[in-house]
Amino acid sequence: MIEHFRTFTKARIGGRAKAMVVTCSREHAVRYKQEFDRYIAEKGYLDIKTLVAFSGTVALDTGDEYTEVAMNNGLREGQLPKELRKTPTRC
């Protein structure tokens, strides 16, 4: 999904294109974000980042708990629309 985004989508709308993954559960949203972030870091892709949206706290079978704000590095729900409107940083 990330390679498809980088190859086919990212340059659209004047380089401001976004993508959204809709999952069947909040747990899946957490796991996708974790994996996307791991993959992006592994590849050294400094030109893209992820945000996650879900309500409440998600507890995984590992015993770890996640919130939207914590996973978005302190970015609160009300700040998401403004963040999504930003022009991405060019590297």
PyMOL Python script that loads the backbone (N, CA, C, O; Angstrom):
from pymol import cmd

cmd.read_pdbstr("""\
ATOM      1  N   MET A   1       0.824  -1.198   0.000  1.00  0.00           N
ATOM      2  CA  MET A   1       0.000   0.000   0.000  1.00  0.00           C
ATOM      3  C   MET A   1       0.865   1.258   0.000  1.00  0.00           C
ATOM      4  O   MET A   1       0.557   2.232  -0.686  1.00  0.00           O
ATOM      5  N   ILE A   2       1.928   1.228   0.760  1.00  0.00           N
ATOM      6  CA  ILE A   2       2.797   2.408   0.819  1.00  0.00           C
ATOM      7  C   ILE A   2       3.510   2.617  -0.505  1.00  0.00           C
ATOM      8  O   ILE A   2       3.627   3.750  -0.972  1.00  0.00           O
ATOM      9  N   GLU A   3       3.981   1.555  -1.106  1.00  0.00           N
ATOM     10  CA  GLU A   3       4.658   1.694  -2.400  1.00  0.00           C
ATOM     11  C   GLU A   3       3.677   2.179  -3.466  1.00  0.00           C
ATOM     12  O   GLU A   3       4.043   2.992  -4.315  1.00  0.00           O
ATOM     13  N   HIS A   4       2.457   1.699  -3.433  1.00  0.00           N
ATOM     14  CA  HIS A   4       1.441   2.172  -4.379  1.00  0.00           C
ATOM     15  C   HIS A   4       1.194   3.661  -4.173  1.00  0.00           C
ATOM     16  O   HIS A   4       1.119   4.418  -5.141  1.00  0.00           O
ATOM     17  N   PHE A   5       1.067   4.084  -2.922  1.00  0.00           N
ATOM     18  CA  PHE A   5       0.868   5.495  -2.634  1.00  0.00           C
ATOM     19  C   PHE A   5       2.026   6.325  -3.169  1.00  0.00           C
ATOM     20  O   PHE A   5       1.808   7.340  -3.830  1.00  0.00           O
ATOM     21  N   ARG A   6       3.248   5.905  -2.890  1.00  0.00           N
ATOM     22  CA  ARG A   6       4.418   6.676  -3.321  1.00  0.00           C
ATOM     23  C   ARG A   6       4.528   6.717  -4.840  1.00  0.00           C
ATOM     24  O   ARG A   6       4.920   7.738  -5.404  1.00  0.00           O
ATOM     25  N   THR A   7       4.188   5.619  -5.507  1.00  0.00           N
ATOM     26  CA  THR A   7       4.344   5.530  -6.957  1.00  0.00           C
ATOM     27  C   THR A   7       3.219   6.209  -7.727  1.00  0.00           C
ATOM     28  O   THR A   7       3.473   6.900  -8.713  1.00  0.00           O
ATOM     29  N   PHE A   8       1.995   6.021  -7.292  1.00  0.00           N
ATOM     30  CA  PHE A   8       0.856   6.446  -8.098  1.00  0.00           C
ATOM     31  C   PHE A   8       0.042   7.603  -7.532  1.00  0.00           C
ATOM     32  O   PHE A   8      -0.644   8.286  -8.293  1.00  0.00           O
ATOM     33  N   THR A   9       0.092   7.844  -6.237  1.00  0.00           N
ATOM     34  CA  THR A   9      -0.846   8.782  -5.631  1.00  0.00           C
ATOM     35  C   THR A   9      -0.198  10.059  -5.124  1.00  0.00           C
ATOM     36  O   THR A   9      -0.744  11.147  -5.305  1.00  0.00           O
ATOM     37  N   LYS A  10       0.940   9.938  -4.504  1.00  0.00           N
ATOM     38  CA  LYS A  10       1.563  11.053  -3.772  1.00  0.00           C
ATOM     39  C   LYS A  10       1.690  12.341  -4.595  1.00  0.00           C
ATOM     40  O   LYS A  10       1.499  13.429  -4.053  1.00  0.00           O
ATOM     41  N   ALA A  11       1.997  12.243  -5.845  1.00  0.00           N
ATOM     42  CA  ALA A  11       2.233  13.429  -6.676  1.00  0.00           C
ATOM     43  C   ALA A  11       0.949  14.105  -7.158  1.00  0.00           C
ATOM     44  O   ALA A  11       0.997  15.211  -7.696  1.00  0.00           O
ATOM     45  N   ARG A  12      -0.172  13.465  -6.972  1.00  0.00           N
ATOM     46  CA  ARG A  12      -1.442  14.045  -7.433  1.00  0.00           C
ATOM     47  C   ARG A  12      -1.824  15.272  -6.611  1.00  0.00           C
ATOM     48  O   ARG A  12      -1.288  15.500  -5.526  1.00  0.00           O
ATOM     49  N   ILE A  13      -2.730  16.033  -7.129  1.00  0.00           N
ATOM     50  CA  ILE A  13      -3.231  17.263  -6.501  1.00  0.00           C
ATOM     51  C   ILE A  13      -2.053  18.158  -6.111  1.00  0.00           C
ATOM     52  O   ILE A  13      -1.966  18.644  -4.983  1.00  0.00           O
ATOM     53  N   GLY A  14      -1.171  18.356  -7.051  1.00  0.00           N
ATOM     54  CA  GLY A  14      -0.028  19.232  -6.814  1.00  0.00           C
ATOM     55  C   GLY A  14       0.896  18.732  -5.708  1.00  0.00           C
ATOM     56  O   GLY A  14       1.517  19.535  -5.013  1.00  0.00           O
ATOM     57  N   GLY A  15       0.992  17.416  -5.539  1.00  0.00           N
ATOM     58  CA  GLY A  15       1.849  16.847  -4.508  1.00  0.00           C
ATOM     59  C   GLY A  15       1.232  16.855  -3.124  1.00  0.00           C
ATOM     60  O   GLY A  15       1.922  16.613  -2.134  1.00  0.00           O
ATOM     61  N   ARG A  16      -0.063  17.132  -3.043  1.00  0.00           N
ATOM     62  CA  ARG A  16      -0.744  17.222  -1.738  1.00  0.00           C
ATOM     63  C   ARG A  16      -1.729  16.079  -1.516  1.00  0.00           C
ATOM     64  O   ARG A  16      -2.552  16.147  -0.604  1.00  0.00           O
ATOM     65  N   ALA A  17      -1.658  15.033  -2.333  1.00  0.00           N
ATOM     66  CA  ALA A  17      -2.598  13.918  -2.209  1.00  0.00           C
ATOM     67  C   ALA A  17      -2.426  13.188  -0.885  1.00  0.00           C
ATOM     68  O   ALA A  17      -1.325  13.099  -0.341  1.00  0.00           O
ATOM     69  N   LYS A  18      -3.519  12.677  -0.392  1.00  0.00           N
ATOM     70  CA  LYS A  18      -3.544  11.894   0.845  1.00  0.00           C
ATOM     71  C   LYS A  18      -4.166  10.539   0.526  1.00  0.00           C
ATOM     72  O   LYS A  18      -4.788  10.366  -0.523  1.00  0.00           O
ATOM     73  N   ALA A  19      -3.999   9.601   1.417  1.00  0.00           N
ATOM     74  CA  ALA A  19      -4.633   8.290   1.273  1.00  0.00           C
ATOM     75  C   ALA A  19      -5.239   7.902   2.611  1.00  0.00           C
ATOM     76  O   ALA A  19      -4.775   8.338   3.665  1.00  0.00           O
ATOM     77  N   MET A  20      -6.270   7.087   2.560  1.00  0.00           N
ATOM     78  CA  MET A  20      -6.924   6.639   3.783  1.00  0.00           C
ATOM     79  C   MET A  20      -7.137   5.132   3.706  1.00  0.00           C
ATOM     80  O   MET A  20      -7.542   4.596   2.675  1.00  0.00           O
ATOM     81  N   VAL A  21      -6.861   4.473   4.803  1.00  0.00           N
ATOM     82  CA  VAL A  21      -7.146   3.051   4.926  1.00  0.00           C
ATOM     83  C   VAL A  21      -8.251   2.913   5.957  1.00  0.00           C
ATOM     84  O   VAL A  21      -8.109   3.377   7.089  1.00  0.00           O
ATOM     85  N   VAL A  22      -9.340   2.285   5.577  1.00  0.00           N
ATOM     86  CA  VAL A  22     -10.446   2.051   6.495  1.00  0.00           C
ATOM     87  C   VAL A  22     -10.362   0.586   6.913  1.00  0.00           C
ATOM     88  O   VAL A  22     -10.283  -0.307   6.070  1.00  0.00           O
ATOM     89  N   THR A  23     -10.381   0.350   8.223  1.00  0.00           N
ATOM     90  CA  THR A  23     -10.244  -1.004   8.735  1.00  0.00           C
ATOM     91  C   THR A  23     -11.559  -1.463   9.368  1.00  0.00           C
ATOM     92  O   THR A  23     -12.477  -0.670   9.573  1.00  0.00           O
ATOM     93  N   CYS A  24     -11.627  -2.749   9.670  1.00  0.00           N
ATOM     94  CA  CYS A  24     -12.851  -3.306  10.246  1.00  0.00           C
ATOM     95  C   CYS A  24     -12.908  -3.154  11.763  1.00  0.00           C
ATOM     96  O   CYS A  24     -13.933  -3.449  12.377  1.00  0.00           O
ATOM     97  N   SER A  25     -11.796  -2.690  12.379  1.00  0.00           N
ATOM     98  CA  SER A  25     -11.814  -2.515  13.836  1.00  0.00           C
ATOM     99  C   SER A  25     -10.762  -1.495  14.257  1.00  0.00           C
ATOM    100  O   SER A  25      -9.862  -1.156  13.489  1.00  0.00           O
ATOM    101  N   ARG A  26     -10.891  -1.018  15.474  1.00  0.00           N
ATOM    102  CA  ARG A  26      -9.898  -0.086  16.032  1.00  0.00           C
ATOM    103  C   ARG A  26      -8.560  -0.800  16.204  1.00  0.00           C
ATOM    104  O   ARG A  26      -7.503  -0.205  15.991  1.00  0.00           O
ATOM    105  N   GLU A  27      -8.606  -2.079  16.590  1.00  0.00           N
ATOM    106  CA  GLU A  27      -7.361  -2.845  16.718  1.00  0.00           C
ATOM    107  C   GLU A  27      -6.618  -2.905  15.393  1.00  0.00           C
ATOM    108  O   GLU A  27      -5.398  -2.746  15.353  1.00  0.00           O
ATOM    109  N   HIS A  28      -7.344  -3.130  14.322  1.00  0.00           N
ATOM    110  CA  HIS A  28      -6.698  -3.174  13.011  1.00  0.00           C
ATOM    111  C   HIS A  28      -6.102  -1.816  12.648  1.00  0.00           C
ATOM    112  O   HIS A  28      -5.038  -1.756  12.032  1.00  0.00           O
ATOM    113  N   ALA A  29      -6.770  -0.731  13.018  1.00  0.00           N
ATOM    114  CA  ALA A  29      -6.231   0.608  12.756  1.00  0.00           C
ATOM    115  C   ALA A  29      -4.893   0.787  13.472  1.00  0.00           C
ATOM    116  O   ALA A  29      -3.944   1.313  12.891  1.00  0.00           O
ATOM    117  N   VAL A  30      -4.814   0.352  14.728  1.00  0.00           N
ATOM    118  CA  VAL A  30      -3.566   0.437  15.496  1.00  0.00           C
ATOM    119  C   VAL A  30      -2.482  -0.383  14.812  1.00  0.00           C
ATOM    120  O   VAL A  30      -1.362   0.094  14.629  1.00  0.00           O
ATOM    121  N   ARG A  31      -2.808  -1.606  14.438  1.00  0.00           N
ATOM    122  CA  ARG A  31      -1.800  -2.495  13.838  1.00  0.00           C
ATOM    123  C   ARG A  31      -1.322  -1.988  12.468  1.00  0.00           C
ATOM    124  O   ARG A  31      -0.135  -2.075  12.154  1.00  0.00           O
ATOM    125  N   TYR A  32      -2.239  -1.464  11.663  1.00  0.00           N
ATOM    126  CA  TYR A  32      -1.829  -0.885  10.377  1.00  0.00           C
ATOM    127  C   TYR A  32      -0.887   0.293  10.600  1.00  0.00           C
ATOM    128  O   TYR A  32       0.150   0.391   9.944  1.00  0.00           O
ATOM    129  N   LYS A  33      -1.239   1.181  11.515  1.00  0.00           N
ATOM    130  CA  LYS A  33      -0.372   2.336  11.790  1.00  0.00           C
ATOM    131  C   LYS A  33       1.009   1.877  12.235  1.00  0.00           C
ATOM    132  O   LYS A  33       2.021   2.396  11.765  1.00  0.00           O
ATOM    133  N   GLN A  34       1.050   0.916  13.131  1.00  0.00           N
ATOM    134  CA  GLN A  34       2.339   0.407  13.600  1.00  0.00           C
ATOM    135  C   GLN A  34       3.171  -0.148  12.444  1.00  0.00           C
ATOM    136  O   GLN A  34       4.359   0.150  12.321  1.00  0.00           O
ATOM    137  N   GLU A  35       2.542  -0.945  11.614  1.00  0.00           N
ATOM    138  CA  GLU A  35       3.272  -1.562  10.510  1.00  0.00           C
ATOM    139  C   GLU A  35       3.671  -0.534   9.457  1.00  0.00           C
ATOM    140  O   GLU A  35       4.787  -0.579   8.940  1.00  0.00           O
ATOM    141  N   PHE A  36       2.771   0.389   9.139  1.00  0.00           N
ATOM    142  CA  PHE A  36       3.120   1.436   8.183  1.00  0.00           C
ATOM    143  C   PHE A  36       4.312   2.248   8.700  1.00  0.00           C
ATOM    144  O   PHE A  36       5.252   2.516   7.951  1.00  0.00           O
ATOM    145  N   ASP A  37       4.274   2.637   9.967  1.00  0.00           N
ATOM    146  CA  ASP A  37       5.373   3.423  10.539  1.00  0.00           C
ATOM    147  C   ASP A  37       6.686   2.640  10.524  1.00  0.00           C
ATOM    148  O   ASP A  37       7.743   3.197  10.227  1.00  0.00           O
ATOM    149  N   ARG A  38       6.615   1.345  10.845  1.00  0.00           N
ATOM    150  CA  ARG A  38       7.818   0.509  10.817  1.00  0.00           C
ATOM    151  C   ARG A  38       8.396   0.449   9.398  1.00  0.00           C
ATOM    152  O   ARG A  38       9.600   0.607   9.197  1.00  0.00           O
ATOM    153  N   TYR A  39       7.523   0.219   8.431  1.00  0.00           N
ATOM    154  CA  TYR A  39       7.952   0.099   7.037  1.00  0.00           C
ATOM    155  C   TYR A  39       8.543   1.417   6.525  1.00  0.00           C
ATOM    156  O   TYR A  39       9.582   1.424   5.865  1.00  0.00           O
ATOM    157  N   ILE A  40       7.880   2.518   6.833  1.00  0.00           N
ATOM    158  CA  ILE A  40       8.362   3.836   6.402  1.00  0.00           C
ATOM    159  C   ILE A  40       9.746   4.117   6.986  1.00  0.00           C
ATOM    160  O   ILE A  40      10.628   4.611   6.283  1.00  0.00           O
ATOM    161  N   ALA A  41       9.939   3.805   8.260  1.00  0.00           N
ATOM    162  CA  ALA A  41      11.242   4.008   8.902  1.00  0.00           C
ATOM    163  C   ALA A  41      12.295   3.095   8.291  1.00  0.00           C
ATOM    164  O   ALA A  41      13.418   3.523   8.026  1.00  0.00           O
ATOM    165  N   GLU A  42      11.933   1.845   8.070  1.00  0.00           N
ATOM    166  CA  GLU A  42      12.872   0.873   7.488  1.00  0.00           C
ATOM    167  C   GLU A  42      13.356   1.321   6.118  1.00  0.00           C
ATOM    168  O   GLU A  42      14.534   1.172   5.794  1.00  0.00           O
ATOM    169  N   LYS A  43      12.460   1.866   5.319  1.00  0.00           N
ATOM    170  CA  LYS A  43      12.793   2.326   3.969  1.00  0.00           C
ATOM    171  C   LYS A  43      13.422   3.720   3.960  1.00  0.00           C
ATOM    172  O   LYS A  43      13.966   4.146   2.942  1.00  0.00           O
ATOM    173  N   GLY A  44      13.351   4.426   5.079  1.00  0.00           N
ATOM    174  CA  GLY A  44      13.911   5.774   5.141  1.00  0.00           C
ATOM    175  C   GLY A  44      13.083   6.801   4.391  1.00  0.00           C
ATOM    176  O   GLY A  44      13.625   7.794   3.908  1.00  0.00           O
ATOM    177  N   TYR A  45      11.795   6.583   4.286  1.00  0.00           N
ATOM    178  CA  TYR A  45      10.913   7.503   3.580  1.00  0.00           C
ATOM    179  C   TYR A  45      10.584   8.686   4.489  1.00  0.00           C
ATOM    180  O   TYR A  45       9.657   8.615   5.296  1.00  0.00           O
ATOM    181  N   LEU A  46      11.329   9.747   4.357  1.00  0.00           N
ATOM    182  CA  LEU A  46      11.130  10.928   5.190  1.00  0.00           C
ATOM    183  C   LEU A  46      10.050  11.857   4.637  1.00  0.00           C
ATOM    184  O   LEU A  46       9.682  12.841   5.278  1.00  0.00           O
ATOM    185  N   ASP A  47       9.548  11.541   3.450  1.00  0.00           N
ATOM    186  CA  ASP A  47       8.597  12.421   2.774  1.00  0.00           C
ATOM    187  C   ASP A  47       7.140  12.048   3.022  1.00  0.00           C
ATOM    188  O   ASP A  47       6.242  12.709   2.500  1.00  0.00           O
ATOM    189  N   ILE A  48       6.886  11.003   3.808  1.00  0.00           N
ATOM    190  CA  ILE A  48       5.504  10.646   4.135  1.00  0.00           C
ATOM    191  C   ILE A  48       5.394  10.308   5.619  1.00  0.00           C
ATOM    192  O   ILE A  48       6.370   9.917   6.260  1.00  0.00           O
ATOM    193  N   LYS A  49       4.185  10.468   6.145  1.00  0.00           N
ATOM    194  CA  LYS A  49       3.923  10.102   7.539  1.00  0.00           C
ATOM    195  C   LYS A  49       2.493   9.602   7.647  1.00  0.00           C
ATOM    196  O   LYS A  49       1.693   9.756   6.724  1.00  0.00           O
ATOM    197  N   THR A  50       2.190   9.007   8.778  1.00  0.00           N
ATOM    198  CA  THR A  50       0.862   8.448   8.980  1.00  0.00           C
ATOM    199  C   THR A  50       0.164   9.127  10.151  1.00  0.00           C
ATOM    200  O   THR A  50       0.804   9.644  11.066  1.00  0.00           O
ATOM    201  N   LEU A  51      -1.146   9.111  10.097  1.00  0.00           N
ATOM    202  CA  LEU A  51      -2.005   9.524  11.209  1.00  0.00           C
ATOM    203  C   LEU A  51      -3.040   8.424  11.378  1.00  0.00           C
ATOM    204  O   LEU A  51      -3.370   7.721  10.423  1.00  0.00           O
ATOM    205  N   VAL A  52      -3.546   8.279  12.587  1.00  0.00           N
ATOM    206  CA  VAL A  52      -4.573   7.287  12.854  1.00  0.00           C
ATOM    207  C   VAL A  52      -5.762   7.979  13.520  1.00  0.00           C
ATOM    208  O   VAL A  52      -5.598   8.973  14.226  1.00  0.00           O
ATOM    209  N   ALA A  53      -6.950   7.444  13.287  1.00  0.00           N
ATOM    210  CA  ALA A  53      -8.145   8.002  13.921  1.00  0.00           C
ATOM    211  C   ALA A  53      -8.995   6.868  14.476  1.00  0.00           C
ATOM    212  O   ALA A  53      -9.396   5.958  13.750  1.00  0.00           O
ATOM    213  N   PHE A  54      -9.261   6.939  15.772  1.00  0.00           N
ATOM    214  CA  PHE A  54     -10.177   6.014  16.422  1.00  0.00           C
ATOM    215  C   PHE A  54     -10.550   6.604  17.766  1.00  0.00           C
ATOM    216  O   PHE A  54      -9.878   7.511  18.257  1.00  0.00           O
ATOM    217  N   SER A  55     -11.606   6.103  18.358  1.00  0.00           N
ATOM    218  CA  SER A  55     -12.052   6.640  19.637  1.00  0.00           C
ATOM    219  C   SER A  55     -11.580   5.758  20.793  1.00  0.00           C
ATOM    220  O   SER A  55     -11.329   4.564  20.629  1.00  0.00           O
ATOM    221  N   GLY A  56     -11.470   6.371  21.943  1.00  0.00           N
ATOM    222  CA  GLY A  56     -11.161   5.627  23.157  1.00  0.00           C
ATOM    223  C   GLY A  56      -9.754   5.068  23.206  1.00  0.00           C
ATOM    224  O   GLY A  56      -8.831   5.585  22.577  1.00  0.00           O
ATOM    225  N   THR A  57      -9.615   3.994  23.972  1.00  0.00           N
ATOM    226  CA  THR A  57      -8.343   3.307  24.154  1.00  0.00           C
ATOM    227  C   THR A  57      -8.455   1.914  23.554  1.00  0.00           C
ATOM    228  O   THR A  57      -9.464   1.234  23.736  1.00  0.00           O
ATOM    229  N   VAL A  58      -7.429   1.495  22.845  1.00  0.00           N
ATOM    230  CA  VAL A  58      -7.405   0.160  22.247  1.00  0.00           C
ATOM    231  C   VAL A  58      -6.385  -0.676  23.004  1.00  0.00           C
ATOM    232  O   VAL A  58      -5.215  -0.304  23.096  1.00  0.00           O
ATOM    233  N   ALA A  59      -6.830  -1.806  23.545  1.00  0.00           N
ATOM    234  CA  ALA A  59      -5.951  -2.739  24.240  1.00  0.00           C
ATOM    235  C   ALA A  59      -5.696  -3.933  23.329  1.00  0.00           C
ATOM    236  O   ALA A  59      -6.633  -4.593  22.880  1.00  0.00           O
ATOM    237  N   LEU A  60      -4.430  -4.203  23.062  1.00  0.00           N
ATOM    238  CA  LEU A  60      -4.071  -5.355  22.234  1.00  0.00           C
ATOM    239  C   LEU A  60      -3.851  -6.582  23.109  1.00  0.00           C
ATOM    240  O   LEU A  60      -3.731  -6.479  24.330  1.00  0.00           O
ATOM    241  N   ASP A  61      -3.800  -7.737  22.466  1.00  0.00           N
ATOM    242  CA  ASP A  61      -3.579  -8.976  23.211  1.00  0.00           C
ATOM    243  C   ASP A  61      -2.184  -9.036  23.841  1.00  0.00           C
ATOM    244  O   ASP A  61      -1.907  -9.918  24.654  1.00  0.00           O
ATOM    245  N   THR A  62      -1.315  -8.108  23.470  1.00  0.00           N
ATOM    246  CA  THR A  62       0.028  -8.025  24.053  1.00  0.00           C
ATOM    247  C   THR A  62      -0.008  -7.369  25.429  1.00  0.00           C
ATOM    248  O   THR A  62       0.976  -7.400  26.169  1.00  0.00           O
ATOM    249  N   GLY A  63      -1.164  -6.770  25.767  1.00  0.00           N
ATOM    250  CA  GLY A  63      -1.296  -6.031  27.016  1.00  0.00           C
ATOM    251  C   GLY A  63      -1.042  -4.544  26.847  1.00  0.00           C
ATOM    252  O   GLY A  63      -1.275  -3.767  27.772  1.00  0.00           O
ATOM    253  N   ASP A  64      -0.564  -4.138  25.672  1.00  0.00           N
ATOM    254  CA  ASP A  64      -0.306  -2.723  25.394  1.00  0.00           C
ATOM    255  C   ASP A  64      -1.615  -2.011  25.080  1.00  0.00           C
ATOM    256  O   ASP A  64      -2.526  -2.585  24.484  1.00  0.00           O
ATOM    257  N   GLU A  65      -1.691  -0.742  25.496  1.00  0.00           N
ATOM    258  CA  GLU A  65      -2.865   0.076  25.225  1.00  0.00           C
ATOM    259  C   GLU A  65      -2.459   1.295  24.409  1.00  0.00           C
ATOM    260  O   GLU A  65      -1.371   1.842  24.586  1.00  0.00           O
ATOM    261  N   TYR A  66      -3.348   1.713  23.513  1.00  0.00           N
ATOM    262  CA  TYR A  66      -3.054   2.806  22.595  1.00  0.00           C
ATOM    263  C   TYR A  66      -4.208   3.790  22.551  1.00  0.00           C
ATOM    264  O   TYR A  66      -5.375   3.412  22.650  1.00  0.00           O
ATOM    265  N   THR A  67      -3.859   5.064  22.400  1.00  0.00           N
ATOM    266  CA  THR A  67      -4.841   6.107  22.149  1.00  0.00           C
ATOM    267  C   THR A  67      -4.451   6.816  20.861  1.00  0.00           C
ATOM    268  O   THR A  67      -3.296   6.792  20.435  1.00  0.00           O
ATOM    269  N   GLU A  68      -5.439   7.442  20.262  1.00  0.00           N
ATOM    270  CA  GLU A  68      -5.202   8.190  19.029  1.00  0.00           C
ATOM    271  C   GLU A  68      -4.156   9.286  19.246  1.00  0.00           C
ATOM    272  O   GLU A  68      -3.231   9.432  18.446  1.00  0.00           O
ATOM    273  N   VAL A  69      -4.301  10.045  20.314  1.00  0.00           N
ATOM    274  CA  VAL A  69      -3.383  11.163  20.584  1.00  0.00           C
ATOM    275  C   VAL A  69      -1.952  10.656  20.746  1.00  0.00           C
ATOM    276  O   VAL A  69      -1.022  11.233  20.181  1.00  0.00           O
ATOM    277  N   ALA A  70      -1.773   9.589  21.507  1.00  0.00           N
ATOM    278  CA  ALA A  70      -0.424   9.050  21.719  1.00  0.00           C
ATOM    279  C   ALA A  70       0.173   8.534  20.411  1.00  0.00           C
ATOM    280  O   ALA A  70       1.353   8.753  20.139  1.00  0.00           O
ATOM    281  N   MET A  71      -0.623   7.862  19.614  1.00  0.00           N
ATOM    282  CA  MET A  71      -0.101   7.307  18.355  1.00  0.00           C
ATOM    283  C   MET A  71       0.188   8.400  17.329  1.00  0.00           C
ATOM    284  O   MET A  71       1.003   8.206  16.427  1.00  0.00           O
ATOM    285  N   ASN A  72      -0.476   9.545  17.464  1.00  0.00           N
ATOM    286  CA  ASN A  72      -0.250  10.676  16.552  1.00  0.00           C
ATOM    287  C   ASN A  72       0.714  11.694  17.160  1.00  0.00           C
ATOM    288  O   ASN A  72       0.686  12.870  16.794  1.00  0.00           O
ATOM    289  N   ASN A  73       1.556  11.253  18.075  1.00  0.00           N
ATOM    290  CA  ASN A  73       2.578  12.104  18.694  1.00  0.00           C
ATOM    291  C   ASN A  73       1.994  13.380  19.310  1.00  0.00           C
ATOM    292  O   ASN A  73       2.522  14.475  19.118  1.00  0.00           O
ATOM    293  N   GLY A  74       0.898  13.216  20.049  1.00  0.00           N
ATOM    294  CA  GLY A  74       0.307  14.335  20.769  1.00  0.00           C
ATOM    295  C   GLY A  74      -0.703  15.145  19.986  1.00  0.00           C
ATOM    296  O   GLY A  74      -1.332  16.046  20.543  1.00  0.00           O
ATOM    297  N   LEU A  75      -0.874  14.851  18.719  1.00  0.00           N
ATOM    298  CA  LEU A  75      -1.831  15.573  17.885  1.00  0.00           C
ATOM    299  C   LEU A  75      -3.249  15.157  18.274  1.00  0.00           C
ATOM    300  O   LEU A  75      -3.592  13.976  18.219  1.00  0.00           O
ATOM    301  N   ARG A  76      -4.061  16.123  18.663  1.00  0.00           N
ATOM    302  CA  ARG A  76      -5.426  15.839  19.108  1.00  0.00           C
ATOM    303  C   ARG A  76      -6.402  15.815  17.932  1.00  0.00           C
ATOM    304  O   ARG A  76      -6.129  16.378  16.872  1.00  0.00           O
ATOM    305  N   GLU A  77      -7.534  15.161  18.136  1.00  0.00           N
ATOM    306  CA  GLU A  77      -8.531  14.988  17.077  1.00  0.00           C
ATOM    307  C   GLU A  77      -8.899  16.298  16.396  1.00  0.00           C
ATOM    308  O   GLU A  77      -9.004  16.345  15.170  1.00  0.00           O
ATOM    309  N   GLY A  78      -9.097  17.358  17.165  1.00  0.00           N
ATOM    310  CA  GLY A  78      -9.459  18.647  16.599  1.00  0.00           C
ATOM    311  C   GLY A  78      -8.376  19.255  15.730  1.00  0.00           C
ATOM    312  O   GLY A  78      -8.652  20.146  14.927  1.00  0.00           O
ATOM    313  N   GLN A  79      -7.155  18.788  15.880  1.00  0.00           N
ATOM    314  CA  GLN A  79      -6.034  19.296  15.089  1.00  0.00           C
ATOM    315  C   GLN A  79      -5.860  18.535  13.775  1.00  0.00           C
ATOM    316  O   GLN A  79      -5.135  18.990  12.890  1.00  0.00           O
ATOM    317  N   LEU A  80      -6.517  17.380  13.639  1.00  0.00           N
ATOM    318  CA  LEU A  80      -6.328  16.553  12.452  1.00  0.00           C
ATOM    319  C   LEU A  80      -6.698  17.263  11.146  1.00  0.00           C
ATOM    320  O   LEU A  80      -5.917  17.199  10.197  1.00  0.00           O
ATOM    321  N   PRO A  81      -7.852  17.938  11.051  1.00  0.00           N
ATOM    322  CA  PRO A  81      -8.171  18.601   9.778  1.00  0.00           C
ATOM    323  C   PRO A  81      -7.098  19.604   9.351  1.00  0.00           C
ATOM    324  O   PRO A  81      -6.738  19.660   8.175  1.00  0.00           O
ATOM    325  N   LYS A  82      -6.592  20.390  10.290  1.00  0.00           N
ATOM    326  CA  LYS A  82      -5.547  21.361   9.967  1.00  0.00           C
ATOM    327  C   LYS A  82      -4.272  20.636   9.520  1.00  0.00           C
ATOM    328  O   LYS A  82      -3.624  21.053   8.561  1.00  0.00           O
ATOM    329  N   GLU A  83      -3.923  19.574  10.201  1.00  0.00           N
ATOM    330  CA  GLU A  83      -2.724  18.797   9.854  1.00  0.00           C
ATOM    331  C   GLU A  83      -2.853  18.189   8.462  1.00  0.00           C
ATOM    332  O   GLU A  83      -1.886  18.158   7.701  1.00  0.00           O
ATOM    333  N   LEU A  84      -4.039  17.712   8.132  1.00  0.00           N
ATOM    334  CA  LEU A  84      -4.238  17.096   6.827  1.00  0.00           C
ATOM    335  C   LEU A  84      -4.208  18.109   5.690  1.00  0.00           C
ATOM    336  O   LEU A  84      -3.930  17.746   4.547  1.00  0.00           O
ATOM    337  N   ARG A  85      -4.490  19.369   5.986  1.00  0.00           N
ATOM    338  CA  ARG A  85      -4.448  20.412   4.954  1.00  0.00           C
ATOM    339  C   ARG A  85      -3.034  20.899   4.664  1.00  0.00           C
ATOM    340  O   ARG A  85      -2.802  21.542   3.640  1.00  0.00           O
ATOM    341  N   LYS A  86      -2.097  20.605   5.539  1.00  0.00           N
ATOM    342  CA  LYS A  86      -0.724  21.077   5.364  1.00  0.00           C
ATOM    343  C   LYS A  86      -0.105  20.501   4.109  1.00  0.00           C
ATOM    344  O   LYS A  86      -0.374  19.364   3.722  1.00  0.00           O
ATOM    345  N   THR A  87       0.733  21.318   3.482  1.00  0.00           N
ATOM    346  CA  THR A  87       1.507  20.840   2.348  1.00  0.00           C
ATOM    347  C   THR A  87       2.635  19.973   2.906  1.00  0.00           C
ATOM    348  O   THR A  87       3.338  20.394   3.825  1.00  0.00           O
ATOM    349  N   PRO A  88       2.815  18.767   2.361  1.00  0.00           N
ATOM    350  CA  PRO A  88       3.873  17.909   2.892  1.00  0.00           C
ATOM    351  C   PRO A  88       5.257  18.524   2.733  1.00  0.00           C
ATOM    352  O   PRO A  88       5.506  19.281   1.795  1.00  0.00           O
ATOM    353  N   THR A  89       6.139  18.198   3.642  1.00  0.00           N
ATOM    354  CA  THR A  89       7.523  18.654   3.582  1.00  0.00           C
ATOM    355  C   THR A  89       8.231  17.941   2.445  1.00  0.00           C
ATOM    356  O   THR A  89       8.096  16.728   2.289  1.00  0.00           O
ATOM    357  N   ARG A  90       8.959  18.661   1.679  1.00  0.00           N
ATOM    358  CA  ARG A  90       9.738  18.079   0.576  1.00  0.00           C
ATOM    359  C   ARG A  90      11.149  17.789   1.064  1.00  0.00           C
ATOM    360  O   ARG A  90      11.746  18.595   1.778  1.00  0.00           O
ATOM    361  N   CYS A  91      11.675  16.642   0.679  1.00  0.00           N
ATOM    362  CA  CYS A  91      13.045  16.279   1.066  1.00  0.00           C
ATOM    363  C   CYS A  91      13.969  16.392  -0.126  1.00  0.00           C
ATOM    364  O   CYS A  91      15.166  16.130  -0.006  1.00  0.00           O
TER     365      CYS A  91
END
""", "prot")
cmd.dss("prot")
cmd.show_as("cartoon", "prot")
cmd.util.cbc("prot")
cmd.orient("prot")
